[in-house]
């Protein structure tokens, strides 16, 4: 063992003046990680419910409070909704003209489950989802980190079909529970396991082995319906097996110690600004310490009220969902736009934090090697078309930013569906051609190093990205 390896390891931390600072991934000390000259590739998706404001051009509010920019690909002008991202202009891309074909006739209260999957779950009846974009990448990159992915939301848990409180779905299409309490997320990432953790893991593994042996023999004796139930049960057990196996691999690796000065671990949605910033900071620290390279953060569920409705307190308004129903009231478009602006502001703060952090390999900054996506599965008033999407970063992954991409045909000024303020709007026929969002997802996966040419039943990449 060299003097260098004796002094430092992948999870070593520095102490001084009473502070503890995590070392990020270091190429020299990476055991079982990427190759010598590789830099971690990261992905994060942030979802916000209820869409954005899209007033008609004839409305005085259009100039300032329409979400989509004005102008061309490079010479676009950000309205007041997104002007908080102007300092990051060269690091972002704004997309219009993308949606999931299977969701275009689904009401906006029921479409969030499809955002990262593109699955044809429909608006009612039987429900079967598919794997989400983040989990495809987690399967690819998860072995390099303690946690394959971080799944977070304001509401927490899984919610219900077509009212998911998580953006992440596993290979069988089952929702992955989201964490929503900052303290619990911090403890998961950075608090060392108890001394008997290894013994408890061993006992759990033995119990699972016995359970699987006992249930497999039942298969031939069961009805077809019970066999399907058993299959789903064993799928869940296999998920647990994988998590246990991974936990055992990491049990002897010390958790990183991080600077927690910017965290407010007891913050709740009613303390909206602290809550937003703390959740984003946790993602940043997870990426910085290479505890995970994949994260989702859902800012609220569709189809109902909940803790997320309190997030609009950050800008002095009542329930967030109600803002979409009040756009025709005095200052209605301005109020919704102000909340959308705040969402963009916090996303921009997070992206800037990544940009200001150099990679230890010397290959740019953390934002250059992270594709951060912010979007919704609705545009104007629960219309499941023309998703408002921003991506940031990914320069070293092959993404060219500083652009406003108007994709598809027939909606160059983003007025299809604009001005809608009743449920009658989403049932109307939209005479425009949009491209499948899954083409962007295929592009993202390929640039993250996943070998695939299709996602969600859609083949091919998005050209020009």
C-alpha positions in Angstrom: 0.0 0.0 0.0 1.5 3.4 -1.0 1.7 6.4 1.4 -0.9 8.1 -0.8 -3.4 5.3 -0.5 -2.8 5.1 3.2 -3.6 8.7 3.6 -6.6 8.9 1.3 -9.4 6.7 0.2 -12.5 7.2 -2.0 -14.6 8.2 1.1 -11.9 10.2 2.9 -12.9 13.6 4.3 -11.0 16.7 5.4 -11.5 18.4 8.7 -10.6 21.8 9.7 -11.9 24.8 11.7 -14.7 22.7 13.0 -16.1 21.9 9.5 -16.2 18.6 7.6 -16.0 18.6 3.8 -16.6 15.6 1.6 -14.2 14.7 -1.1 -16.0 14.1 -4.4 -15.1 11.2 -6.7 -11.3 11.0 -7.1 -9.9 9.1 -10.1 -6.8 8.1 -8.2 -8.7 6.3 -5.4 -11.8 5.0 -7.2 -12.2 1.3 -6.3 -14.6 -0.4 -8.6 -15.5 2.9 -10.1 -15.0 4.4 -13.6 -11.7 4.1 -15.4 -8.7 6.3 -14.7 -9.7 9.2 -16.9 -13.4 8.9 -16.7 -15.7 11.5 -15.0 -19.0 10.5 -13.5 -22.0 11.2 -15.7 -25.1 12.3 -13.8 -28.8 12.7 -14.5 -31.5 14.6 -12.6 -35.2 15.2 -13.5 -37.3 17.7 -11.7 -41.0 17.6 -12.3 -43.6 20.3 -11.5 -47.4 19.7 -11.7 -50.1 21.8 -13.2 -48.2 23.0 -16.3 -47.4 26.7 -17.0 -49.1 29.9 -18.1 -49.8 30.3 -21.8 -52.0 33.4 -22.4 -53.1 34.2 -26.0 -51.2 36.7 -28.0 -54.2 39.0 -27.8 -54.0 39.0 -24.0 -51.9 41.9 -22.5 -50.3 39.3 -20.2 -48.7 37.5 -23.2 -45.7 39.7 -23.5 -44.4 39.2 -19.9 -46.1 36.1 -18.6 -46.1 33.4 -21.3 -43.8 30.6 -20.3 -42.2 30.0 -23.7 -39.6 32.5 -25.0 -40.0 34.6 -28.1 -37.7 34.6 -31.1 -35.5 32.0 -32.7 -33.2 29.3 -31.8 -30.2 31.4 -30.7 -31.7 35.0 -30.5 -34.6 34.0 -28.2 -35.9 36.4 -25.6 -36.9 35.1 -22.2 -40.1 36.5 -20.7 -40.4 37.4 -17.0 -41.3 33.8 -16.3 -37.8 32.5 -17.2 -35.6 35.6 -17.2 -34.1 34.4 -13.9 -32.2 31.9 -16.1 -30.5 34.6 -18.2 -27.2 34.2 -16.3 -27.3 30.5 -17.4 -28.4 31.2 -20.9 -25.3 29.5 -22.5 -25.9 26.4 -20.3 -29.6 25.7 -21.0 -31.9 24.5 -23.8 -35.6 25.2 -23.8 -37.8 22.8 -25.7 -41.3 23.1 -27.2 -43.2 20.7 -29.4 -42.6 17.5 -27.4 -45.1 15.2 -25.7 -45.8 11.5 -25.2 -48.2 10.2 -28.0 -49.8 7.9 -25.5 -50.7 10.8 -23.2 -52.0 13.4 -25.6 -55.6 12.7 -24.9 -55.2 12.2 -21.1 -56.3 14.9 -18.7 -53.5 16.7 -17.0 -54.7 15.4 -13.6 -53.7 11.9 -14.7 -50.6 12.3 -16.8 -47.6 12.8 -14.4 -47.2 9.0 -14.1 -46.2 8.9 -17.8 -43.7 11.8 -17.8 -40.5 9.7 -17.4 -42.0 6.5 -18.9 -44.2 7.4 -21.9 -46.3 4.4 -21.0 -49.9 4.0 -22.5 -51.6 4.0 -19.1 -54.6 5.9 -20.4 -56.9 8.2 -18.4 -58.9 5.5 -16.7 -59.4 1.7 -16.4 -56.6 -0.9 -16.1 -53.2 0.5 -15.2 -49.8 -0.8 -16.1 -46.8 1.5 -16.2 -43.2 0.8 -17.5 -39.7 1.6 -16.4 -38.8 5.3 -16.0 -35.9 7.1 -17.7 -34.0 7.6 -14.5 -34.2 3.9 -13.6 -32.9 2.8 -16.9 -29.8 4.9 -16.3 -29.7 3.7 -12.6 -29.4 0.1 -13.8 -26.4 1.2 -15.9 -24.6 3.4 -13.4 -25.9 2.3 -10.1 -23.2 -0.2 -9.2 -20.6 2.6 -9.0 -22.3 4.4 -6.1 -23.7 3.5 -2.7 -27.2 4.5 -3.9 -28.4 3.6 -7.4 -30.7 6.6 -7.4 -32.3 9.2 -5.3 -36.1 9.3 -5.5 -37.6 12.4 -3.9 -40.8 14.3 -3.9 -42.7 16.9 -1.9 -45.5 14.5 -1.0 -43.5 11.4 -0.5 -44.5 7.7 -1.0 -46.0 6.5 -4.2 -49.5 8.0 -4.3 -52.0 6.1 -6.5 -52.4 5.2 -10.1 -52.6 8.3 -12.2 -51.9 10.3 -9.1 -48.3 9.2 -8.5 -46.2 11.0 -5.9 -43.0 9.7 -7.4 -41.5 10.0 -10.9 -39.6 6.8 -10.7 -40.8 3.3 -11.8 -38.9 0.1 -11.8 -38.5 -2.5 -14.6 -41.9 -4.0 -13.8 -43.5 -0.6 -13.9 -44.1 -0.4 -10.1 -43.7 3.0 -8.5 -40.6 3.5 -6.3 -41.5 5.3 -3.1 -40.2 8.9 -2.9 -38.6 10.3 0.1 -39.8 13.8 1.2 -38.2 14.5 4.6 -34.8 16.2 4.3 -33.5 14.7 7.6 -34.3 11.2 6.5 -32.6 11.8 3.1 -29.6 13.2 4.8 -29.3 10.3 7.2 -29.7 7.8 4.3 -26.8 9.5 2.5 -24.4 10.5 5.2 -25.1 8.9 8.6 -23.1 5.8 9.3 -25.0 2.5 9.8 -25.1 1.0 13.2 -22.6 -1.6 14.3 -24.9 -4.6 13.8 -25.9 -3.5 10.3 -23.9 -6.4 8.7 -25.5 -9.0 10.9 -29.0 -7.6 10.2 -28.3 -7.7 6.5 -27.1 -11.3 6.7 -30.3 -12.3 8.6 -32.5 -10.6 6.0 -30.7 -12.3 3.2 -31.2 -15.7 4.8 -34.9 -15.0 5.3 -35.3 -14.0 1.7 -33.5 -17.2 0.5 -35.9 -19.3 2.5 -38.9 -17.3 1.3 -38.0 -17.7 -2.3 -37.3 -21.4 -2.0 -40.7 -21.9 -0.3 -42.7 -19.9 -2.8 -41.2 -21.3 -6.0 -42.6 -24.7 -5.3 -46.1 -23.3 -5.1 -46.1 -22.1 -8.7 -47.4 -25.3 -10.3 -50.2 -25.6 -7.8 -51.7 -22.1 -8.3 -54.3 -20.7 -10.6 -53.1 -18.5 -13.4 -54.4 -15.5 -11.5 -52.5 -16.5 -8.3 -49.4 -17.3 -10.4 -49.5 -13.7 -11.6 -49.9 -12.4 -8.1 -47.0 -14.6 -7.0 -44.9 -13.3 -9.9 -45.5 -9.7 -8.8 -44.6 -10.7 -5.2 -41.4 -12.4 -6.2 -40.5 -9.4 -8.4 -40.7 -7.3 -5.2 -38.6 -9.8 -3.3 -36.0 -9.7 -6.1 -35.9 -5.9 -5.8 -35.2 -6.4 -2.1 -32.5 -9.0 -2.8 -30.7 -6.6 -5.1 -30.8 -3.8 -2.5 -29.6 -6.2 0.2 -26.7 -7.4 -2.0 -25.7 -3.9 -2.8 -26.0 -2.9 0.9 -23.6 -5.7 1.8 -21.1 -4.6 -0.7 -21.0 -1.1 0.8 -21.4 -2.0 4.5 -17.6 -1.7 5.2 -17.3 1.6 3.3 -17.6 4.6 5.5 -20.3 7.1 4.5 -19.0 10.5 3.4 -19.0 13.4 5.7 -20.3 16.6 4.2 -20.6 20.3 5.0 -24.2 20.7 6.1 -24.2 24.4 6.7 -26.6 25.1 3.8 -29.1 22.5 5.0 -32.3 23.0 6.9 -33.1 19.4 7.7 -36.3 20.2 9.5 -37.8 22.3 6.7 -41.3 21.4 5.5 -43.3 22.6 2.4 -44.9 25.3 4.4 -41.4 26.8 4.7 -41.2 26.7 1.0 -38.0 28.5 0.3 -36.0 26.5 2.9 -37.6 23.3 1.7 -36.8 23.8 -2.0 -33.2 24.8 -1.3 -32.6 22.0 1.1 -33.9 19.3 -1.2 -31.8 20.7 -4.1 -28.8 20.9 -1.8 -29.2 17.2 -0.9 -29.1 16.3 -4.6 -26.0 18.5 -5.0 -24.2 16.8 -2.0 -25.2 13.3 -3.2 -23.6 14.1 -6.6 -20.6 15.9 -5.1 -19.8 12.9 -2.8 -20.6 10.4 -5.6 -23.2 8.8 -3.4 -25.5 8.6 -6.4 -25.5 9.8 -10.0 -29.2 9.7 -10.6 -32.0 11.7 -9.0 -35.7 12.6 -9.4 -37.5 15.3 -7.6 -41.2 15.7 -8.0 -42.5 19.1 -6.8 -46.0 17.8 -6.3 -48.5 15.3 -7.7 -51.3 15.9 -10.2 -54.8 15.0 -9.4 -55.4 16.6 -6.0 -54.2 18.7 -3.1 -51.3 17.9 -0.8 -48.2 19.3 0.8 -47.1 20.6 -2.6 -49.9 23.0 -2.6 -48.0 24.9 0.1 -45.0 25.6 -2.1 -46.6 28.6 -3.6 -46.2 30.2 -0.2 -42.7 31.0 -1.3 -44.1 33.8 -3.5 -47.0 34.8 -1.2 -49.9 32.9 -2.8 -52.4 30.4 -1.7 -52.7 26.8 -3.1 -50.4 26.2 -6.1 -53.0 24.2 -8.0 -55.6 26.9 -7.7 -53.3 29.3 -9.6 -54.0 27.4 -12.8 -57.7 27.7 -12.3 -57.6 31.5 -11.8 -55.7 32.7 -14.8 -58.7 34.8 -16.1 -59.1 36.6 -12.8 -57.2 40.0 -12.4 -53.5 39.3 -12.5 -54.2 35.6 -12.9 -51.6 35.0 -15.6 -49.1 37.1 -13.7 -49.7 35.1 -10.5 -49.2 31.7 -12.2 -46.2 33.1 -14.1 -44.7 34.4 -10.8 -44.9 30.9 -9.3 -43.5 29.3 -12.5 -40.7 31.9 -12.3 -39.9 30.8 -8.7 -39.7 27.2 -9.8 -37.2 28.1 -12.5 -35.2 30.3 -10.1 -34.6 27.4 -7.7 -33.7 25.1 -10.6 -31.3 27.7 -11.8 -29.7 28.1 -8.4 -29.1 24.3 -8.3 -27.6 24.4 -11.9 -25.4 27.3 -10.9 -24.1 25.4 -7.9 -23.1 22.5 -10.1 -21.4 25.0 -12.6 -19.3 26.5 -9.8 -18.0 23.2 -8.7 -15.0 21.9 -10.7 -14.6 18.2 -11.5 -11.6 16.6 -9.7 -10.5 15.1 -13.1 -10.1 18.6 -14.5 -12.8 17.9 -17.1 -15.0 21.0 -16.7 -17.4 21.5 -13.9 -20.1 19.3 -12.5 -22.8 20.9 -14.7 -20.8 20.0 -17.8 -21.1 16.3 -16.8 -24.7 16.4 -15.5 -27.9 16.5 -17.6 -30.4 18.3 -15.4 -34.0 18.4 -16.7 -37.0 20.5 -15.4 -40.4 20.1 -16.9 -44.1 19.2 -16.7 -46.5 16.8 -18.6 -48.9 19.7 -19.1 -48.7 23.0 -20.9 -51.8 25.2 -20.6 -54.4 24.2 -18.1 -54.0 20.4 -17.9 -53.4 20.0 -21.6 -51.1 17.0 -22.1 -49.3 18.6 -25.1 -46.3 20.8 -25.8 -44.5 19.9 -22.6 -42.6 22.9 -21.1 -39.1 21.5 -20.7 -35.7 23.0 -19.8 -32.4 21.1 -19.8 -29.3 22.4 -18.2 -25.7 21.2 -18.6 -24.4 18.1 -20.3 -21.7 20.0 -22.3 -19.3 17.1 -21.9 -22.0 14.6 -22.7 -22.5 16.2 -26.2 -25.3 18.7 -25.5 -25.1 22.0 -27.3 -26.9 24.7 -25.2 -27.9 28.3 -25.4 -30.9 27.4 -27.6 -34.6 27.5 -27.9 -35.7 24.4 -29.9 -39.2 24.7 -31.5 -39.9 21.1 -32.6 -42.7 19.6 -34.7 -44.9 21.6 -37.0 -47.8 24.1 -36.8 -47.1 25.6 -33.4 -44.1 27.8 -33.9 -45.6 30.5 -31.7 -46.8 28.1 -29.0 -50.4 29.2 -29.3 -51.9 25.8 -29.6 -54.0 25.4 -26.5 -53.1 28.8 -25.2 -55.7 30.7 -23.2 -57.4 27.6 -21.9 -59.0 28.0 -18.5 -61.6 25.2 -18.4 -61.6 21.5 -18.7 -63.2 21.7 -22.1 -59.9 22.7 -23.5 -58.0 19.4 -23.1 -60.6 17.4 -25.0 -60.4 19.7 -28.1 -58.5 18.7 -31.2 -55.1 20.3 -31.6 -54.1 20.7 -35.2 -50.4 20.6 -34.7 -47.7 17.9 -35.1 -45.5 17.2 -32.1 -42.5 14.9 -31.7 -42.4 12.1 -29.1 -40.6 13.1 -26.0 -39.1 9.6 -25.9 -36.8 10.6 -28.7 -35.1 13.1 -26.4 -35.0 10.3 -23.8 -33.2 8.0 -26.2 -30.7 10.8 -26.9 -30.1 11.3 -23.2 -29.6 7.6 -22.5 -27.1 7.2 -25.4 -25.1 10.2 -24.2 -25.0 8.9 -20.7 -23.5 5.7 -22.1 -26.5 3.4 -22.3 -26.7 1.3 -25.4 -30.2 1.6 -26.7 -32.1 2.9 -29.7 -35.6 3.0 -28.2 -37.5 4.0 -25.2 -41.2 3.8 -24.3 -42.1 2.1 -27.5 -40.4 4.9 -29.6 -37.3 4.3 -31.7 -34.7 6.9 -32.7 -33.1 10.0 -31.3 -34.0 13.7 -31.4 -31.9 15.2 -34.2 -30.3 18.6 -33.7 -29.9 18.3 -29.9 
